């Protein structure tokens, strides 16, 4: 509900187009797939190896319909920016994500990924001077609340007494 309120408020104000909603739904399916599919493989192969092959295969497939860019037209600053995006935003980010799947449940990893739309709203306010509408604020509160609730312990255990109980049975 929180994500819907964040998206819907942008949709009504004209900041989000219907095509973005469709691609968002497709991305949600992708999140489910890349959270669940690699777990059995991660038990056998290092995450960086899986990531490397995934990037090579994905790159080759992407090059089938996309011509290579003319790197001569790029300035040194632009090439550095592209390199930083490739290394930090792709390789390091996905490697850390895959490594986290070894340590935490895929559900928890997906839940923490819900901070992305919240950060996009906050960065939109900071850098693009967007206005935070009340619906988006309620959505942010719902998402953070849901993540906090889902991270609570699954069960509450009663404290174990340090001394055995010295109880007596009636009629003894």
N, C-alpha and C positions, 0 to 999 in steps of 0.2 A: 504494500500500500504506500509505503514511504517513497519508494522509487517511482511509483506511478504519479504521486503528487509532484515530485520534482520534475518529471518529464512533462506531465500534463500542464503545469504552470508555464513551462517554456513553449509548449505547443500552442496554448491559447494566446500568448503574447506575440506569437509569430517568430519566436527564436528557434523553434524546432519545426522542421518540415515533415510531412507524412512519410517521405522516403527515409528519413532518419529513424522513425519509429520502426519501419520494416527492417532496416539494417540492424537496429538495436535488438530486435527479436531474433534475427539470424545470429547475431553475436552472442546472445544468451544461450542458444543451442551450442555454439562453439565453446563457450565456457564450460558447459556440462561435459562436452566431449573431451576437452583437453585437461579437465580435472580428473575424470574417471579412467580414460584410456591408458595413460602412461603408468599408472600405479603398479600393475603387475610387472611391467618392463623395468621399472625403477628398482625393483628388488633384485634384478639380475645384472643390469647395466648401469654405469655411472650416468648421472643426469647430464653432465656436459657432453658425453658422447651422443646421447639421444638428441640433445639440443642441436649439436653440430650437424648431424645427419638430417634433422628436420629442416634446418635452415638451408642446407645444400639442396635438398629435394624441392623445398618450397621456392628457392631462388631459381632453380632450373625451370620449374613449371611456370613461374612468373615471367621468365625471359622468352617463353614461347610466343607470347602475344605482345611483348613490350620490347621495343628496340633499346639497345644500349644507349645511355646518355653520352653526349659528347663532353667528356671531362675537361677538355681544353677551355670550354666556355666558363667553367666554374672558377671562382677566385679561391685563393688559399683559405680564406675564412669560411667560405661555403663548403669546401671539401672537409675542413676540420669539423664544421657543424654536422655534416652528414656522417662522418666517422664517429663522432660522439653519440649521435642518435643510434647508429648501428651497434656500437659497443655497449653503451650504458643502457639505452632504452630497450634494446632487443636482447642481446646476448646475456648481459649481466642480470637484467630483470627476469627473463624467463628461466635462467639457470637457478637463481635464488628461489623462484616459484617452484620449480621442479624439486629442488632440494627440500623445500618446506613440506612437500607432499610426503616425504619420508618421515617427517617429524610430527606432523599434525594431520588430522582427518581432512579429507577432501572437502567435506561440508564446511568445516571451519575455514579452510582456505578460501572457499567461495564466499562465505559470509564476510570475511575481512575484505574481499574484493569489492564489496558493496560500498566501501569508502570512496571508490573512484567517482561515482556521480556526485557525491558530497564535495569532494575536492574540486570537481569541475565547476560546480556552482560557486564555490569560494574563490577559485582562481578567476572565474568570469567576473566576479564582483571586483576583485583586486586589479586585474589587468585590462579588462574589457569594459569596465564601468557599467556592468549590468546591475539592475536593481533586484534585490532579494524580495520576491513577492511572498506574502504570508503562507500560501500553499506550499511553496518550496521549503520554507522554514519548518512547517509542520512535517513535511516529508523527511527532512534531515533529522528531526527529533525522533520520528518513528524508526528510521533506519538505525540510528545510533542506539536507541532503546532496544530494538530487536536484537542487535548484535550483542549488547550487554546481557540480555536475558538468555540468549543462546549460549553464551560463554559461562553461565552460572554452572556450578557443579550439578551433575545429573541426579545425584541423590544426596540426601543429608543423613549422616550417620550420628547415632546417639553416642555421647561420650562413654567410654569404657571406664568403669570404676577401678581405682587403683587397688582396693582391698576387696576380697570376696565378701559377699553379702552375709551378714550374721543373722539371717532371718530364722525365726522359729515358726513351726507350724502350729496352728491352734489344736487344742485337744491332745497335747503330747505330755 
